[in-house]
Amino acid sequence: MTHRDETAGLGAAHEITLRSPGELADALPYMVGFHPHDAIVMVAVHGSRGRFGGRVRVGIPRASADWEELAGHLADALVRGAERRGGPRPDGIVLYLCREPAEGEPARLVRDRLRPLAQALRLACGALDVPVMEALCVSGGRYWSYVCPEPACCPPEGTPLALSGTSVMAARATYAGIRVRGTQRELETRLKPLRGPSAVAQSQVLDQEAAALTPALLDPAARAGTGRATVALAAALLRRFAQAPPADTGPASDDWDDALLDHHEAARLIIGLQDRETRDVAAEWMEGPEAAPALRLWRALARRCVAGYAEHAAAPLSLVGWVAWSTGDEPYARIALSLALRADPRYRFAELLHHACNEQLDPESLRECLREERRRREAAERAASADGPGAPPGPARHRARRGAPRTGPGGRVRPPGTGPSALRGARPVRRPRKRTGGAAS
């Protein structure tokens, strides 16, 4: 099989031929950008040379009762998704099941437990006349093939993965300037809520700000002013983050960014971003010099969604995913959107963005939509300034024609609508109703 992933930087000059299950297993982190955990990864294969194409990565549901339904959705997303994009239908699929064993558990037991899932996925792809050419279980530093029956090639005890950085894929990726950014868990940790005394203090401030701001978000007369105040605060913090870049972009930079944001600022932004139109204005900071500080700000806000405010993280996590996708970091976008859907499985903006990433759509259409929205909003603000102080600018435009936002548990605002118009009408990947595993990513 030939791996040629132009989105990751491996173009025609960096074509790699993978000839064995071991080489396929070693190539996985370079295809997704990190070492996946507790995940199903499906990669489309095209042509007689086995060129790799689109891919889907989702969390493995804990309940095996969900596997058959999920398998059908994933096969449809990968096979029919290519057809909906006008691309070629896959000629085959390579499947990976990744899950680490529990402490003290032999990895081969993970292989055995996941075998029915591999079979369900093979059957679902076969029903669409697309064979699964290889199905691998990766666990505990070893891999097993569910397809290869030869013990000499794929022994029952599994085969150790190549040492990090020693495979053919690693050498070629290094030459192309591509790196694997750690494990999925390590990347997710940077978006997880704070702990300890800081989390307790943040939770108390969130309670205070929620009590003050939620009534305003529910009041059509006050909602416009609250939205403007939220956008103004976000803009001020964006400037602060831009003026104080961290020394590096690794995990240590998170402490630096957290120190730039006090509890009250974080709480006001978290509550204010529950309003859809305010969040859409925030999504306009997606490119150029605004993108990097915006990504840091939304990531810091996601870490402040502590205790009973975990569901509120769907908004900043979706913004992390959007900025990452807009700036070409699709692997990180998938992780952030996965966590957004884990925080709120019904959060429509994250669902649509996740679907667009899985369909490998070009984010430029959404960027252009948001640019146009920004031009209109700024023109309206200039006109309002010319007309005098009585005409309110900001994200509240057209709100008079829209219904009041809904509320969820704990008073969380659930505004109507689904997000920027470039994504409206997109059909998200359906998932089983009973969500017992990781969210799709």
N, C-alpha and C positions, 0 to 999 in steps of 0.2 A: 504494500500500500504506500501511497505517496502522500506525505504531509506537506501541504503548501498553504500556509495561513497568512494571507496578505494583511489581514486586520491586525495581526500580532507582529508584523514586521518581517515575516518570512515569505518573501516573494519568489519569483521564478528563479532568481539567482541563489536562493537558499532552499531549494527543493530537497527533501529528505525522503529516502525510501525506508520504510519500516517493514521488516520481513518476518517478524515473529511475535507471539503474544508478549514476550518479555519487552521487546522494543515498543510495542503499543502501550504497555503498562508504564514504562519509563517516560513516554511522551506525554502522558496525561497532564501533569502540572504545567507543561509548556503550552498546552492547548487552551487551558482555562486561566492561566496566569497565577495559580497558587495550588497548593495541595488540598484537594477537596476532602471534606469530611461528611459522613452521614448523607451521602448524595448519590443520586442517579445522574450519570452523564451519558448522553446519547449523541453520537457524531454521525452525520450523513456522509456517505461515501459515493463518489460519482465516477463513472467512466471505467474503462478497462484497466486503467492504471491505479484505480482506487484513490482518486483525489478527494481529500477531506473537504467538507463543506459546512453547512449550518450545524448548530448543536443546541441541545437543551440540557439544562442542569436544574434539578429540583431536589428537595430534601426527601429522604426515605420516610414514608409514614410508619409510625411505630406499630399501628394496627394492621396486621396482614389482610384483614377484611377489606381494606381500602386499595389493595395493590392492583386488583384486576381492573377496577374502574380507572385508576390513575394510569395504568399501562395504556389503555385505549386513548386517553386524552393526550398522552405524550407522543404516541405513534402518530396520531392525527396532527399534532402540532408540528412535528418534524417533517412528515411526509407531505401532508396537504398544505402545510405552511409554505413549503418551497414552491408549490404550484400556485398558491395565492399570490406570491411575490413575482410570479412570472418566470421563475427560475426552473432549472431542470429537476425532474423528479429523482430522488436518490435511487441509486442502484443497490444500495445496501446500507447497513448501519453497524457501527461499532458501539458496544454497550459496556459501560463501567458501573459497577456497584461498589461504593466506597463506604466502609464503616469500620471504626476501630473496635476491637474487642473490649469487654469490660475487664477491670483489673483482675489478673489471674486467670482469665478465660483464654483457652486456645483459639487462635484466629480461625482455625478450620471450622469451629462451631458457627462463626459468623457466616462463613461460606455456605454451610448447610442450611442455616436459617433463611438466607437470602436466595437460595436456589429457586423456590416457588416464584419469587418476584422476577428473577431472570427468565423463567419459563413464561410467565404472564406477558412480559415485554416481547419476548420472541414470538409468541402467538399473536399479539396485537399487531406487530409489524408484518408478520406473515399474512395476516388477514388483509393487509393493504398491498400484498404482493411485493413487499420489500423485505428481503431476508436479513436477519442479524448475522453478520459474517464472523463476528467474534464477540463473546460476552465474558468479561473479566470481573472477578471479585478481587478488590484490593483491600487488604486488612493486615494490620500488625507487621508492616514492612514486607509482606509477601503478596503474591498474586496467584490466582487459580483461574483456569479457563473452564467455563461451563460448556464449551463447544468441543474442545480438543479431547479425544478419548485416549491419547497415547501417554502412558506413564513416563516414557523416556523423555517426552517433551514437557508434559505438565504433570509432575508427580503429585500423589495424593496429599503429601505434606506441604505442598505449595512450593513456589520458587522465590527466593529472596529478590527484592527489587535491587536495581543497581544503586551503588552508593551515590549520594547526591553529587551532581556535577560531573559524573564519570561516564554517562551514556553518550551515544552518538548524538541524540537530540540535544543534550546539554551542551556538547561542544559546538554544534552548529548554532544553537540559540545564543551562546556567549559571543560567538563571532558576529552574529547579527545584532548584538546589543540588547538582547532580551533577557530578563531575569525573572525568576520565580520569587514572588514576594511572600514567602513563608507559607504557613498553613491557613486554611479557612478560619480556624478557631482564632488564630492570632489577629487576623484582619477584623473578625467580628468583635473581638474584645475591645477594639478602639471605638466601637459604636455602642457598647453596652453601658447601662446606667452606672453612675458613680456608687461607691459604697462607703460605709463608715460615717463619721461625724458630719462630713460635708454633705452626704446624701440626706441625713436627718434634717440638717439646716435647710437644704434646698426644698425638701418636702414641705416644711412648715411655711416657707415663703410662697411656694406654689399654692398652698391652701389660701393664703391671704390674697394673692393676686387673682386666683380663680373666683373668689367671692366678690372681688371688686369688678372684674372685667366680664365675667359671664353674663350678668344682667344687661350690660351694654351691648354685647354681641347679639343678644336676643331681642333688643329694642331697635326697631328700624330707624328710629330718630337718632339714636346714639351710635349705631353701628358704624356709620360713615366716619365719624370722628375717631373712633377706636381703631379703625383700619388705617387711617392716616397716621395716627400716633405710632402704631406698630411698624409701619413702613419707615417712618422717620427714625425710629429707634434702630431698626435693622440697618438702615443706611449709615447711621453714625457708628454702629459697631463694625460694619464692613470697613469703614475708613480706619478705625482703630486697629483692626486685624491687619489691614494692608500696610499700615505704618509700622507694625511690629512683627515682622516675619520671624519664624523660629529659625534656629541655627541649622536644623535638619528637618526632614519630613518623616522621620521614624516615630515610634511610639513615644519617645521622650518629648516630642513636640506637643503632645496632648496636654501635658502638665502646663506647658507654656501658654497654650491657648485657653485652658481653663482659668488661669490666673487673670486673663484679660476680660473676664466676664463675671460680674457679680451675680448673686442669687436673684436679686429683684429684676435685673435686666433680663436674665435668662427666663425667669418665670413669666414676665410680661410678653416676651416674644413667643414662648411656647404656647401660652393661652391665645395670643393674638393670631398665631398661624393656624389655629383651628378653623378660622374663617377662610373659605375657599378662595375668594377673590384676593384677599390679602396674601395668601400663599402663592397665588398665580403671579402677583406683582413681584414677590421675592424670587420666583423662578426666572425672572428676567436677568438676574445676575448670573449668567451662565457661560460667559466667554470672555476672551481678552483678559485684561488685567483684573477684572472683577471676579473671575472664576475661582482662582486659588484662595483668596480670603473668604469668599462665600462658602466654599467647600469646608474650610476650617471652622467657620462660624456654625454652619448647620451640623457639623459633626460634634462640636462642643455642646450645642443645644440638645442633640440626641442623648448625650451622656447625662444631661440634667433631668431627663424624664424618669424620675425615680419613684419608688413606692407605688402608690395608687395612680400615678400618672404615666404608667408604661404605655398605655394606648395612645397617649398624646404624641409619642415618638414617631408615629406614622408620618406626620407632616415633615419634620426635619429630616427623617431618614429618606423620605421620597425626594426631598430636595438634594440630599447628598447623592442619591442615585441619579437624579436628573443631571446635576452638574458633572458628575463623573462620566456619564454617557455622552453628554454634550462635548466634553473635552477629549473623548476618545478612549477613556478608561472603562471599557465595557465590563471586564471581570469585576472591578470594584463596584460598578453600578449594580451588577447582579446581586452582589452580597448585600448592599445597602437596601435594595428593593425587597430582597428576601426577608430581611429583618423588619422592614416596614409592614409587610404582609403578615409577619408573625405577630407584630404589635396589634394590627387591626386587619384581619383577613378580608374585610369588606371595604378597605380604603381604595376607592376607585382610581385615584390618580396613580398610586403605586401599581395597581393591577394593570392599568393601561400601559404604563411605562415598562413594566416587566414583560408584558406581551410584546411590545415593540422591540425590546432587546432580544427576546427569544426569536422573533421573526427576522432579526438582523436588519431592521429598517434603518434608514438614514435619519439621524436626528435633525438634519437641516430643515425639514419641513416644520418641525415644532419650533426650532430656533427662529425661523422666519416669522412664524405666527406670533411668537412672543416679541420679536422686534417690532412688528406692526402694532401690537397692543401697546408697547411702550411708546411708540411715536404718537399714537392717538391720545394716550393718557397725558403725555407731556404737552401735547398741543392743547388739550382741554385745560390743563393747569395754567398754561400761558394765557389762554383766553379768559379763564376765571380771574387771573391776576389783573388783566386789563380791565375787566368789568367791575372789579372792586372786591373787597374782602368778604362779601356775603355769599359768593358762589364757591361751594366747597370742591377742591380738587381731590385727587387721590384715588385709591382703589375702589371707592364706593360708587363709581359711575354706574348708571343703569340699575342701581339696587332698588329704586322705588318700584320697578316693574317686577321684582322678584319676590318670592315668598321668604318668610323668616326662616333662619336656619333651624334645623331640628336639633334636639339634644339627645345625647346618649347617656349611659350610666354615669353617675357622679356629676351630671350637669355638663358633660363635654358637648361642645357645639358640633353638630353635624349639618353643615350648610348644604343646600341643594346644589345640584350640578356635579360635574365630573372632572373638570379641569380644562386646560387650554383646548381651544376648538380644534387644533390640528390632530388631537388624539380622540376627539369625540367620534363615535361611530366605529372605532377600532374594536375588534372582537377579542376580548381577553381569553387566555387559555382557561378553560373551566377546570376546576379541581373538585375532588370529592367533598361533600358537605361536611363530613366528619373529619376535622383536622387534628390528627394526633401526632403528626410528624413535623419536620421542618417545612417552612414555606418554600414555594417555588422561587427560583432565583434566575 
